[in-house]
Amino acid sequence: MSEDELEGWREKIDQLDNEIITLLSERVLIAKDVMAWKKKHQKPLLDSKREQEIFEMLTNKAEALGVNPQMIHDLYELILKYSKEL
């Protein structure tokens, strides 16, 4: 592996990290809209069934892509935790 290859991989990782942050930002905005709608319509803010569906869907997707499903589960626990604090 050359230094140029290493730098190229690092640049790609930086690009992906920027995309992840951008997507998380979009997710936060949508989650805020969902929370506002639920409050306006006096719906429960927590939907355990929906959360379980999310975890199942993402775990299956992670496994299909060869990504550690526990990592994805842990990551989404954090994402959902902070979404509830909006």
PyMOL Python script that loads the backbone (N, CA, C, O; Angstrom):
from pymol import cmd

cmd.read_pdbstr("""\
ATOM      1  N   MET A   1       0.859  -1.176   0.000  1.00  0.00           N
ATOM      2  CA  MET A   1       0.000   0.000   0.000  1.00  0.00           C
ATOM      3  C   MET A   1       0.899   1.232   0.000  1.00  0.00           C
ATOM      4  O   MET A   1       1.841   1.330   0.787  1.00  0.00           O
ATOM      5  N   SER A   2       0.596   2.156  -0.884  1.00  0.00           N
ATOM      6  CA  SER A   2       1.370   3.390  -0.960  1.00  0.00           C
ATOM      7  C   SER A   2       0.694   4.478  -0.125  1.00  0.00           C
ATOM      8  O   SER A   2      -0.467   4.359   0.267  1.00  0.00           O
ATOM      9  N   GLU A   3       1.445   5.520   0.127  1.00  0.00           N
ATOM     10  CA  GLU A   3       0.894   6.671   0.860  1.00  0.00           C
ATOM     11  C   GLU A   3      -0.267   7.290   0.096  1.00  0.00           C
ATOM     12  O   GLU A   3      -1.230   7.763   0.700  1.00  0.00           O
ATOM     13  N   ASP A   4      -0.179   7.289  -1.239  1.00  0.00           N
ATOM     14  CA  ASP A   4      -1.268   7.841  -2.055  1.00  0.00           C
ATOM     15  C   ASP A   4      -2.552   7.029  -1.890  1.00  0.00           C
ATOM     16  O   ASP A   4      -3.646   7.588  -1.812  1.00  0.00           O
ATOM     17  N   GLU A   5      -2.406   5.707  -1.837  1.00  0.00           N
ATOM     18  CA  GLU A   5      -3.588   4.853  -1.621  1.00  0.00           C
ATOM     19  C   GLU A   5      -4.214   5.140  -0.261  1.00  0.00           C
ATOM     20  O   GLU A   5      -5.433   5.258  -0.134  1.00  0.00           O
ATOM     21  N   LEU A   6      -3.363   5.249   0.744  1.00  0.00           N
ATOM     22  CA  LEU A   6      -3.847   5.536   2.096  1.00  0.00           C
ATOM     23  C   LEU A   6      -4.585   6.869   2.123  1.00  0.00           C
ATOM     24  O   LEU A   6      -5.662   6.976   2.710  1.00  0.00           O
ATOM     25  N   GLU A   7      -4.012   7.867   1.497  1.00  0.00           N
ATOM     26  CA  GLU A   7      -4.643   9.192   1.464  1.00  0.00           C
ATOM     27  C   GLU A   7      -5.972   9.142   0.710  1.00  0.00           C
ATOM     28  O   GLU A   7      -6.935   9.798   1.107  1.00  0.00           O
ATOM     29  N   GLY A   8      -6.026   8.376  -0.361  1.00  0.00           N
ATOM     30  CA  GLY A   8      -7.270   8.226  -1.118  1.00  0.00           C
ATOM     31  C   GLY A   8      -8.362   7.589  -0.279  1.00  0.00           C
ATOM     32  O   GLY A   8      -9.516   8.018  -0.328  1.00  0.00           O
ATOM     33  N   TRP A   9      -8.007   6.571   0.489  1.00  0.00           N
ATOM     34  CA  TRP A   9      -8.998   5.929   1.359  1.00  0.00           C
ATOM     35  C   TRP A   9      -9.468   6.884   2.444  1.00  0.00           C
ATOM     36  O   TRP A   9     -10.652   6.930   2.776  1.00  0.00           O
ATOM     37  N   ARG A  10      -8.533   7.643   2.990  1.00  0.00           N
ATOM     38  CA  ARG A  10      -8.907   8.608   4.027  1.00  0.00           C
ATOM     39  C   ARG A  10      -9.846   9.678   3.479  1.00  0.00           C
ATOM     40  O   ARG A  10     -10.792  10.086   4.152  1.00  0.00           O
ATOM     41  N   GLU A  11      -9.581  10.126   2.266  1.00  0.00           N
ATOM     42  CA  GLU A  11     -10.462  11.119   1.636  1.00  0.00           C
ATOM     43  C   GLU A  11     -11.858  10.534   1.440  1.00  0.00           C
ATOM     44  O   GLU A  11     -12.855  11.221   1.664  1.00  0.00           O
ATOM     45  N   LYS A  12     -11.936   9.289   1.028  1.00  0.00           N
ATOM     46  CA  LYS A  12     -13.235   8.635   0.836  1.00  0.00           C
ATOM     47  C   LYS A  12     -13.970   8.507   2.173  1.00  0.00           C
ATOM     48  O   LYS A  12     -15.177   8.739   2.244  1.00  0.00           O
ATOM     49  N   ILE A  13     -13.249   8.141   3.223  1.00  0.00           N
ATOM     50  CA  ILE A  13     -13.861   8.052   4.549  1.00  0.00           C
ATOM     51  C   ILE A  13     -14.382   9.418   4.979  1.00  0.00           C
ATOM     52  O   ILE A  13     -15.483   9.517   5.522  1.00  0.00           O
ATOM     53  N   ASP A  14     -13.606  10.470   4.742  1.00  0.00           N
ATOM     54  CA  ASP A  14     -14.050  11.829   5.078  1.00  0.00           C
ATOM     55  C   ASP A  14     -15.321  12.193   4.320  1.00  0.00           C
ATOM     56  O   ASP A  14     -16.232  12.792   4.891  1.00  0.00           O
ATOM     57  N   GLN A  15     -15.390  11.837   3.041  1.00  0.00           N
ATOM     58  CA  GLN A  15     -16.586  12.109   2.243  1.00  0.00           C
ATOM     59  C   GLN A  15     -17.798  11.361   2.823  1.00  0.00           C
ATOM     60  O   GLN A  15     -18.884  11.924   2.961  1.00  0.00           O
ATOM     61  N   LEU A  16     -17.590  10.104   3.153  1.00  0.00           N
ATOM     62  CA  LEU A  16     -18.685   9.310   3.721  1.00  0.00           C
ATOM     63  C   LEU A  16     -19.132   9.872   5.063  1.00  0.00           C
ATOM     64  O   LEU A  16     -20.329   9.935   5.341  1.00  0.00           O
ATOM     65  N   ASP A  17     -18.174  10.284   5.904  1.00  0.00           N
ATOM     66  CA  ASP A  17     -18.530  10.881   7.190  1.00  0.00           C
ATOM     67  C   ASP A  17     -19.361  12.148   7.001  1.00  0.00           C
ATOM     68  O   ASP A  17     -20.309  12.389   7.747  1.00  0.00           O
ATOM     69  N   ASN A  18     -19.007  12.951   6.010  1.00  0.00           N
ATOM     70  CA  ASN A  18     -19.788  14.153   5.724  1.00  0.00           C
ATOM     71  C   ASN A  18     -21.197  13.804   5.259  1.00  0.00           C
ATOM     72  O   ASN A  18     -22.161  14.475   5.630  1.00  0.00           O
ATOM     73  N   GLU A  19     -21.317  12.762   4.454  1.00  0.00           N
ATOM     74  CA  GLU A  19     -22.641  12.320   4.007  1.00  0.00           C
ATOM     75  C   GLU A  19     -23.474  11.820   5.184  1.00  0.00           C
ATOM     76  O   GLU A  19     -24.668  12.106   5.269  1.00  0.00           O
ATOM     77  N   ILE A  20     -22.846  11.076   6.089  1.00  0.00           N
ATOM     78  CA  ILE A  20     -23.555  10.568   7.262  1.00  0.00           C
ATOM     79  C   ILE A  20     -24.090  11.720   8.099  1.00  0.00           C
ATOM     80  O   ILE A  20     -25.242  11.691   8.533  1.00  0.00           O
ATOM     81  N   ILE A  21     -23.254  12.743   8.331  1.00  0.00           N
ATOM     82  CA  ILE A  21     -23.675  13.903   9.128  1.00  0.00           C
ATOM     83  C   ILE A  21     -24.831  14.625   8.437  1.00  0.00           C
ATOM     84  O   ILE A  21     -25.791  15.028   9.093  1.00  0.00           O
ATOM     85  N   THR A  22     -24.744  14.785   7.137  1.00  0.00           N
ATOM     86  CA  THR A  22     -25.810  15.447   6.389  1.00  0.00           C
ATOM     87  C   THR A  22     -27.114  14.658   6.497  1.00  0.00           C
ATOM     88  O   THR A  22     -28.177  15.243   6.704  1.00  0.00           O
ATOM     89  N   LEU A  23     -27.040  13.343   6.359  1.00  0.00           N
ATOM     90  CA  LEU A  23     -28.236  12.512   6.466  1.00  0.00           C
ATOM     91  C   LEU A  23     -28.810  12.541   7.875  1.00  0.00           C
ATOM     92  O   LEU A  23     -30.029  12.572   8.043  1.00  0.00           O
ATOM     93  N   LEU A  24     -27.946  12.532   8.894  1.00  0.00           N
ATOM     94  CA  LEU A  24     -28.435  12.631  10.268  1.00  0.00           C
ATOM     95  C   LEU A  24     -29.134  13.965  10.505  1.00  0.00           C
ATOM     96  O   LEU A  24     -30.140  14.026  11.212  1.00  0.00           O
ATOM     97  N   SER A  25     -28.608  15.021   9.920  1.00  0.00           N
ATOM     98  CA  SER A  25     -29.237  16.332  10.044  1.00  0.00           C
ATOM     99  C   SER A  25     -30.641  16.313   9.426  1.00  0.00           C
ATOM    100  O   SER A  25     -31.588  16.841  10.010  1.00  0.00           O
ATOM    101  N   GLU A  26     -30.764  15.712   8.262  1.00  0.00           N
ATOM    102  CA  GLU A  26     -32.071  15.594   7.614  1.00  0.00           C
ATOM    103  C   GLU A  26     -33.019  14.755   8.466  1.00  0.00           C
ATOM    104  O   GLU A  26     -34.203  15.071   8.578  1.00  0.00           O
ATOM    105  N   ARG A  27     -32.497  13.690   9.064  1.00  0.00           N
ATOM    106  CA  ARG A  27     -33.319  12.826   9.911  1.00  0.00           C
ATOM    107  C   ARG A  27     -33.831  13.594  11.122  1.00  0.00           C
ATOM    108  O   ARG A  27     -34.986  13.436  11.517  1.00  0.00           O
ATOM    109  N   VAL A  28     -32.979  14.419  11.710  1.00  0.00           N
ATOM    110  CA  VAL A  28     -33.376  15.228  12.869  1.00  0.00           C
ATOM    111  C   VAL A  28     -34.510  16.169  12.491  1.00  0.00           C
ATOM    112  O   VAL A  28     -35.478  16.301  13.240  1.00  0.00           O
ATOM    113  N   LEU A  29     -34.403  16.820  11.348  1.00  0.00           N
ATOM    114  CA  LEU A  29     -35.458  17.739  10.915  1.00  0.00           C
ATOM    115  C   LEU A  29     -36.795  17.011  10.738  1.00  0.00           C
ATOM    116  O   LEU A  29     -37.842  17.516  11.144  1.00  0.00           O
ATOM    117  N   ILE A  30     -36.748  15.844  10.140  1.00  0.00           N
ATOM    118  CA  ILE A  30     -37.979  15.080   9.943  1.00  0.00           C
ATOM    119  C   ILE A  30     -38.524  14.595  11.282  1.00  0.00           C
ATOM    120  O   ILE A  30     -39.735  14.620  11.503  1.00  0.00           O
ATOM    121  N   ALA A  31     -37.642  14.155  12.175  1.00  0.00           N
ATOM    122  CA  ALA A  31     -38.080  13.701  13.501  1.00  0.00           C
ATOM    123  C   ALA A  31     -38.753  14.839  14.259  1.00  0.00           C
ATOM    124  O   ALA A  31     -39.724  14.609  14.980  1.00  0.00           O
ATOM    125  N   LYS A  32     -38.251  16.063  14.105  1.00  0.00           N
ATOM    126  CA  LYS A  32     -38.889  17.216  14.747  1.00  0.00           C
ATOM    127  C   LYS A  32     -40.301  17.408  14.203  1.00  0.00           C
ATOM    128  O   LYS A  32     -41.230  17.687  14.960  1.00  0.00           O
ATOM    129  N   ASP A  33     -40.457  17.260  12.900  1.00  0.00           N
ATOM    130  CA  ASP A  33     -41.785  17.380  12.296  1.00  0.00           C
ATOM    131  C   ASP A  33     -42.730  16.300  12.818  1.00  0.00           C
ATOM    132  O   ASP A  33     -43.898  16.571  13.097  1.00  0.00           O
ATOM    133  N   VAL A  34     -42.221  15.085  12.947  1.00  0.00           N
ATOM    134  CA  VAL A  34     -43.026  13.979  13.465  1.00  0.00           C
ATOM    135  C   VAL A  34     -43.465  14.279  14.897  1.00  0.00           C
ATOM    136  O   VAL A  34     -44.632  14.093  15.245  1.00  0.00           O
ATOM    137  N   MET A  35     -42.524  14.746  15.730  1.00  0.00           N
ATOM    138  CA  MET A  35     -42.852  15.060  17.123  1.00  0.00           C
ATOM    139  C   MET A  35     -43.903  16.166  17.200  1.00  0.00           C
ATOM    140  O   MET A  35     -44.834  16.087  18.002  1.00  0.00           O
ATOM    141  N   ALA A  36     -43.754  17.196  16.365  1.00  0.00           N
ATOM    142  CA  ALA A  36     -44.722  18.296  16.361  1.00  0.00           C
ATOM    143  C   ALA A  36     -46.102  17.782  15.949  1.00  0.00           C
ATOM    144  O   ALA A  36     -47.110  18.165  16.544  1.00  0.00           O
ATOM    145  N   TRP A  37     -46.149  16.921  14.938  1.00  0.00           N
ATOM    146  CA  TRP A  37     -47.424  16.365  14.494  1.00  0.00           C
ATOM    147  C   TRP A  37     -48.074  15.543  15.610  1.00  0.00           C
ATOM    148  O   TRP A  37     -49.272  15.661  15.865  1.00  0.00           O
ATOM    149  N   LYS A  38     -47.265  14.711  16.268  1.00  0.00           N
ATOM    150  CA  LYS A  38     -47.801  13.879  17.346  1.00  0.00           C
ATOM    151  C   LYS A  38     -48.357  14.731  18.480  1.00  0.00           C
ATOM    152  O   LYS A  38     -49.412  14.422  19.033  1.00  0.00           O
ATOM    153  N   LYS A  39     -47.651  15.797  18.824  1.00  0.00           N
ATOM    154  CA  LYS A  39     -48.129  16.677  19.895  1.00  0.00           C
ATOM    155  C   LYS A  39     -49.424  17.367  19.477  1.00  0.00           C
ATOM    156  O   LYS A  39     -50.369  17.449  20.261  1.00  0.00           O
ATOM    157  N   LYS A  40     -49.466  17.855  18.257  1.00  0.00           N
ATOM    158  CA  LYS A  40     -50.650  18.554  17.762  1.00  0.00           C
ATOM    159  C   LYS A  40     -51.871  17.640  17.751  1.00  0.00           C
ATOM    160  O   LYS A  40     -52.983  18.079  18.049  1.00  0.00           O
ATOM    161  N   HIS A  41     -51.666  16.386  17.411  1.00  0.00           N
ATOM    162  CA  HIS A  41     -52.762  15.434  17.309  1.00  0.00           C
ATOM    163  C   HIS A  41     -52.910  14.562  18.563  1.00  0.00           C
ATOM    164  O   HIS A  41     -53.627  13.561  18.567  1.00  0.00           O
ATOM    165  N   GLN A  42     -52.218  14.971  19.610  1.00  0.00           N
ATOM    166  CA  GLN A  42     -52.289  14.287  20.913  1.00  0.00           C
ATOM    167  C   GLN A  42     -52.061  12.779  20.788  1.00  0.00           C
ATOM    168  O   GLN A  42     -52.801  11.966  21.342  1.00  0.00           O
ATOM    169  N   LYS A  43     -51.028  12.444  20.052  1.00  0.00           N
ATOM    170  CA  LYS A  43     -50.621  11.051  19.883  1.00  0.00           C
ATOM    171  C   LYS A  43     -49.458  10.763  20.830  1.00  0.00           C
ATOM    172  O   LYS A  43     -48.709  11.672  21.187  1.00  0.00           O
ATOM    173  N   PRO A  44     -49.307   9.515  21.232  1.00  0.00           N
ATOM    174  CA  PRO A  44     -48.168   9.185  22.097  1.00  0.00           C
ATOM    175  C   PRO A  44     -46.850   9.472  21.384  1.00  0.00           C
ATOM    176  O   PRO A  44     -46.698   9.186  20.196  1.00  0.00           O
ATOM    177  N   LEU A  45     -45.904  10.039  22.123  1.00  0.00           N
ATOM    178  CA  LEU A  45     -44.619  10.377  21.523  1.00  0.00           C
ATOM    179  C   LEU A  45     -43.759   9.135  21.305  1.00  0.00           C
ATOM    180  O   LEU A  45     -42.940   9.099  20.387  1.00  0.00           O
ATOM    181  N   LEU A  46     -43.941   8.131  22.135  1.00  0.00           N
ATOM    182  CA  LEU A  46     -43.171   6.899  22.016  1.00  0.00           C
ATOM    183  C   LEU A  46     -44.011   5.840  21.323  1.00  0.00           C
ATOM    184  O   LEU A  46     -45.165   5.607  21.681  1.00  0.00           O
ATOM    185  N   ASP A  47     -43.413   5.204  20.326  1.00  0.00           N
ATOM    186  CA  ASP A  47     -44.077   4.123  19.599  1.00  0.00           C
ATOM    187  C   ASP A  47     -43.141   2.914  19.621  1.00  0.00           C
ATOM    188  O   ASP A  47     -42.312   2.736  18.729  1.00  0.00           O
ATOM    189  N   SER A  48     -43.290   2.102  20.639  1.00  0.00           N
ATOM    190  CA  SER A  48     -42.393   0.949  20.830  1.00  0.00           C
ATOM    191  C   SER A  48     -42.449  -0.019  19.653  1.00  0.00           C
ATOM    192  O   SER A  48     -41.430  -0.586  19.258  1.00  0.00           O
ATOM    193  N   LYS A  49     -43.634  -0.202  19.101  1.00  0.00           N
ATOM    194  CA  LYS A  49     -43.772  -1.108  17.953  1.00  0.00           C
ATOM    195  C   LYS A  49     -42.958  -0.596  16.770  1.00  0.00           C
ATOM    196  O   LYS A  49     -42.269  -1.369  16.104  1.00  0.00           O
ATOM    197  N   ARG A  50     -43.038   0.698  16.511  1.00  0.00           N
ATOM    198  CA  ARG A  50     -42.274   1.296  15.406  1.00  0.00           C
ATOM    199  C   ARG A  50     -40.776   1.154  15.650  1.00  0.00           C
ATOM    200  O   ARG A  50     -40.022   0.842  14.728  1.00  0.00           O
ATOM    201  N   GLU A  51     -40.344   1.381  16.883  1.00  0.00           N
ATOM    202  CA  GLU A  51     -38.924   1.228  17.197  1.00  0.00           C
ATOM    203  C   GLU A  51     -38.462  -0.198  16.947  1.00  0.00           C
ATOM    204  O   GLU A  51     -37.386  -0.410  16.388  1.00  0.00           O
ATOM    205  N   GLN A  52     -39.252  -1.167  17.351  1.00  0.00           N
ATOM    206  CA  GLN A  52     -38.894  -2.566  17.123  1.00  0.00           C
ATOM    207  C   GLN A  52     -38.800  -2.864  15.634  1.00  0.00           C
ATOM    208  O   GLN A  52     -37.903  -3.584  15.194  1.00  0.00           O
ATOM    209  N   GLU A  53     -39.730  -2.306  14.856  1.00  0.00           N
ATOM    210  CA  GLU A  53     -39.684  -2.495  13.403  1.00  0.00           C
ATOM    211  C   GLU A  53     -38.409  -1.902  12.815  1.00  0.00           C
ATOM    212  O   GLU A  53     -37.793  -2.496  11.930  1.00  0.00           O
ATOM    213  N   ILE A  54     -38.015  -0.729  13.308  1.00  0.00           N
ATOM    214  CA  ILE A  54     -36.790  -0.080  12.832  1.00  0.00           C
ATOM    215  C   ILE A  54     -35.582  -0.968  13.125  1.00  0.00           C
ATOM    216  O   ILE A  54     -34.760  -1.227  12.246  1.00  0.00           O
ATOM    217  N   PHE A  55     -35.488  -1.433  14.378  1.00  0.00           N
ATOM    218  CA  PHE A  55     -34.345  -2.276  14.742  1.00  0.00           C
ATOM    219  C   PHE A  55     -34.297  -3.548  13.898  1.00  0.00           C
ATOM    220  O   PHE A  55     -33.224  -3.954  13.451  1.00  0.00           O
ATOM    221  N   GLU A  56     -35.441  -4.173  13.680  1.00  0.00           N
ATOM    222  CA  GLU A  56     -35.482  -5.398  12.889  1.00  0.00           C
ATOM    223  C   GLU A  56     -35.063  -5.134  11.444  1.00  0.00           C
ATOM    224  O   GLU A  56     -34.254  -5.870  10.881  1.00  0.00           O
ATOM    225  N   MET A  57     -35.615  -4.085  10.856  1.00  0.00           N
ATOM    226  CA  MET A  57     -35.294  -3.750   9.468  1.00  0.00           C
ATOM    227  C   MET A  57     -33.803  -3.455   9.308  1.00  0.00           C
ATOM    228  O   MET A  57     -33.158  -3.940   8.379  1.00  0.00           O
ATOM    229  N   LEU A  58     -33.269  -2.653  10.229  1.00  0.00           N
ATOM    230  CA  LEU A  58     -31.870  -2.258  10.112  1.00  0.00           C
ATOM    231  C   LEU A  58     -30.917  -3.406  10.415  1.00  0.00           C
ATOM    232  O   LEU A  58     -29.850  -3.510   9.809  1.00  0.00           O
ATOM    233  N   THR A  59     -31.298  -4.259  11.342  1.00  0.00           N
ATOM    234  CA  THR A  59     -30.477  -5.434  11.637  1.00  0.00           C
ATOM    235  C   THR A  59     -30.409  -6.345  10.415  1.00  0.00           C
ATOM    236  O   THR A  59     -29.337  -6.834  10.057  1.00  0.00           O
ATOM    237  N   ASN A  60     -31.551  -6.569   9.781  1.00  0.00           N
ATOM    238  CA  ASN A  60     -31.577  -7.395   8.570  1.00  0.00           C
ATOM    239  C   ASN A  60     -30.732  -6.777   7.460  1.00  0.00           C
ATOM    240  O   ASN A  60     -29.996  -7.477   6.765  1.00  0.00           O
ATOM    241  N   LYS A  61     -30.845  -5.467   7.303  1.00  0.00           N
ATOM    242  CA  LYS A  61     -30.076  -4.769   6.269  1.00  0.00           C
ATOM    243  C   LYS A  61     -28.579  -4.873   6.566  1.00  0.00           C
ATOM    244  O   LYS A  61     -27.780  -5.119   5.662  1.00  0.00           O
ATOM    245  N   ALA A  62     -28.204  -4.689   7.824  1.00  0.00           N
ATOM    246  CA  ALA A  62     -26.801  -4.781   8.215  1.00  0.00           C
ATOM    247  C   ALA A  62     -26.249  -6.170   7.903  1.00  0.00           C
ATOM    248  O   ALA A  62     -25.172  -6.305   7.322  1.00  0.00           O
ATOM    249  N   GLU A  63     -26.996  -7.195   8.294  1.00  0.00           N
ATOM    250  CA  GLU A  63     -26.552  -8.566   8.031  1.00  0.00           C
ATOM    251  C   GLU A  63     -26.381  -8.813   6.535  1.00  0.00           C
ATOM    252  O   GLU A  63     -25.411  -9.445   6.115  1.00  0.00           O
ATOM    253  N   ALA A  64     -27.312  -8.320   5.739  1.00  0.00           N
ATOM    254  CA  ALA A  64     -27.247  -8.514   4.281  1.00  0.00           C
ATOM    255  C   ALA A  64     -26.029  -7.827   3.675  1.00  0.00           C
ATOM    256  O   ALA A  64     -25.482  -8.282   2.670  1.00  0.00           O
ATOM    257  N   LEU A  65     -25.611  -6.725   4.296  1.00  0.00           N
ATOM    258  CA  LEU A  65     -24.473  -5.968   3.770  1.00  0.00           C
ATOM    259  C   LEU A  65     -23.147  -6.335   4.434  1.00  0.00           C
ATOM    260  O   LEU A  65     -22.107  -5.763   4.109  1.00  0.00           O
ATOM    261  N   GLY A  66     -23.186  -7.288   5.363  1.00  0.00           N
ATOM    262  CA  GLY A  66     -21.960  -7.702   6.026  1.00  0.00           C
ATOM    263  C   GLY A  66     -21.473  -6.731   7.089  1.00  0.00           C
ATOM    264  O   GLY A  66     -20.284  -6.683   7.406  1.00  0.00           O
ATOM    265  N   VAL A  67     -22.409  -5.953   7.640  1.00  0.00           N
ATOM    266  CA  VAL A  67     -22.086  -4.999   8.704  1.00  0.00           C
ATOM    267  C   VAL A  67     -22.511  -5.619  10.032  1.00  0.00           C
ATOM    268  O   VAL A  67     -23.546  -6.280  10.110  1.00  0.00           O
ATOM    269  N   ASN A  68     -21.724  -5.408  11.058  1.00  0.00           N
ATOM    270  CA  ASN A  68     -22.030  -5.947  12.375  1.00  0.00           C
ATOM    271  C   ASN A  68     -23.398  -5.428  12.843  1.00  0.00           C
ATOM    272  O   ASN A  68     -23.549  -4.229  13.078  1.00  0.00           O
ATOM    273  N   PRO A  69     -24.392  -6.310  12.979  1.00  0.00           N
ATOM    274  CA  PRO A  69     -25.729  -5.857  13.372  1.00  0.00           C
ATOM    275  C   PRO A  69     -25.757  -5.222  14.762  1.00  0.00           C
ATOM    276  O   PRO A  69     -26.567  -4.330  15.013  1.00  0.00           O
ATOM    277  N   GLN A  70     -24.894  -5.665  15.660  1.00  0.00           N
ATOM    278  CA  GLN A  70     -24.867  -5.069  16.998  1.00  0.00           C
ATOM    279  C   GLN A  70     -24.417  -3.618  16.935  1.00  0.00           C
ATOM    280  O   GLN A  70     -24.928  -2.775  17.672  1.00  0.00           O
ATOM    281  N   MET A  71     -23.463  -3.323  16.059  1.00  0.00           N
ATOM    282  CA  MET A  71     -23.009  -1.942  15.881  1.00  0.00           C
ATOM    283  C   MET A  71     -24.178  -1.071  15.417  1.00  0.00           C
ATOM    284  O   MET A  71     -24.374   0.034  15.925  1.00  0.00           O
ATOM    285  N   ILE A  72     -24.945  -1.566  14.460  1.00  0.00           N
ATOM    286  CA  ILE A  72     -26.079  -0.807  13.939  1.00  0.00           C
ATOM    287  C   ILE A  72     -27.145  -0.647  15.024  1.00  0.00           C
ATOM    288  O   ILE A  72     -27.731   0.427  15.161  1.00  0.00           O
ATOM    289  N   HIS A  73     -27.398  -1.690  15.784  1.00  0.00           N
ATOM    290  CA  HIS A  73     -28.372  -1.614  16.876  1.00  0.00           C
ATOM    291  C   HIS A  73     -27.939  -0.554  17.885  1.00  0.00           C
ATOM    292  O   HIS A  73     -28.744   0.283  18.297  1.00  0.00           O
ATOM    293  N   ASP A  74     -26.669  -0.591  18.282  1.00  0.00           N
ATOM    294  CA  ASP A  74     -26.157   0.386  19.250  1.00  0.00           C
ATOM    295  C   ASP A  74     -26.245   1.808  18.705  1.00  0.00           C
ATOM    296  O   ASP A  74     -26.639   2.732  19.416  1.00  0.00           O
ATOM    297  N   LEU A  75     -25.879   1.970  17.450  1.00  0.00           N
ATOM    298  CA  LEU A  75     -25.928   3.284  16.816  1.00  0.00           C
ATOM    299  C   LEU A  75     -27.354   3.826  16.799  1.00  0.00           C
ATOM    300  O   LEU A  75     -27.581   4.995  17.110  1.00  0.00           O
ATOM    301  N   TYR A  76     -28.306   2.982  16.438  1.00  0.00           N
ATOM    302  CA  TYR A  76     -29.690   3.451  16.355  1.00  0.00           C
ATOM    303  C   TYR A  76     -30.335   3.639  17.727  1.00  0.00           C
ATOM    304  O   TYR A  76     -31.276   4.420  17.866  1.00  0.00           O
ATOM    305  N   GLU A  77     -29.846   2.943  18.719  1.00  0.00           N
ATOM    306  CA  GLU A  77     -30.311   3.248  20.073  1.00  0.00           C
ATOM    307  C   GLU A  77     -29.963   4.693  20.419  1.00  0.00           C
ATOM    308  O   GLU A  77     -30.772   5.408  21.010  1.00  0.00           O
ATOM    309  N   LEU A  78     -28.760   5.119  20.049  1.00  0.00           N
ATOM    310  CA  LEU A  78     -28.360   6.505  20.298  1.00  0.00           C
ATOM    311  C   LEU A  78     -29.170   7.485  19.458  1.00  0.00           C
ATOM    312  O   LEU A  78     -29.630   8.512  19.957  1.00  0.00           O
ATOM    313  N   ILE A  79     -29.339   7.161  18.190  1.00  0.00           N
ATOM    314  CA  ILE A  79     -30.109   8.051  17.307  1.00  0.00           C
ATOM    315  C   ILE A  79     -31.523   8.219  17.834  1.00  0.00           C
ATOM    316  O   ILE A  79     -32.027   9.341  17.890  1.00  0.00           O
ATOM    317  N   LEU A  80     -32.172   7.132  18.221  1.00  0.00           N
ATOM    318  CA  LEU A  80     -33.544   7.210  18.715  1.00  0.00           C
ATOM    319  C   LEU A  80     -33.596   7.914  20.063  1.00  0.00           C
ATOM    320  O   LEU A  80     -34.541   8.653  20.338  1.00  0.00           O
ATOM    321  N   LYS A  81     -32.600   7.696  20.899  1.00  0.00           N
ATOM    322  CA  LYS A  81     -32.548   8.370  22.193  1.00  0.00           C
ATOM    323  C   LYS A  81     -32.547   9.882  21.987  1.00  0.00           C
ATOM    324  O   LYS A  81     -33.324  10.598  22.620  1.00  0.00           O
ATOM    325  N   TYR A  82     -31.684  10.365  21.112  1.00  0.00           N
ATOM    326  CA  TYR A  82     -31.599  11.809  20.895  1.00  0.00           C
ATOM    327  C   TYR A  82     -32.812  12.341  20.129  1.00  0.00           C
ATOM    328  O   TYR A  82     -33.180  13.505  20.285  1.00  0.00           O
ATOM    329  N   SER A  83     -33.424  11.509  19.317  1.00  0.00           N
ATOM    330  CA  SER A  83     -34.643  11.933  18.617  1.00  0.00           C
ATOM    331  C   SER A  83     -35.770  12.212  19.597  1.00  0.00           C
ATOM    332  O   SER A  83     -36.592  13.098  19.364  1.00  0.00           O
ATOM    333  N   LYS A  84     -35.814  11.463  20.692  1.00  0.00           N
ATOM    334  CA  LYS A  84     -36.856  11.656  21.696  1.00  0.00           C
ATOM    335  C   LYS A  84     -36.646  12.928  22.506  1.00  0.00           C
ATOM    336  O   LYS A  84     -37.561  13.402  23.179  1.00  0.00           O
ATOM    337  N   GLU A  85     -35.443  13.477  22.439  1.00  0.00           N
ATOM    338  CA  GLU A  85     -35.135  14.674  23.219  1.00  0.00           C
ATOM    339  C   GLU A  85     -35.354  15.965  22.425  1.00  0.00           C
ATOM    340  O   GLU A  85     -35.061  17.054  22.919  1.00  0.00           O
ATOM    341  N   LEU A  86     -35.859  15.847  21.219  1.00  0.00           N
ATOM    342  CA  LEU A  86     -36.056  17.031  20.370  1.00  0.00           C
ATOM    343  C   LEU A  86     -37.146  17.931  20.920  1.00  0.00           C
ATOM    344  O   LEU A  86     -37.443  18.971  20.332  1.00  0.00           O
TER     345      LEU A  86
END
""", "prot")
cmd.dss("prot")
cmd.show_as("cartoon", "prot")
cmd.util.cbc("prot")
cmd.orient("prot")
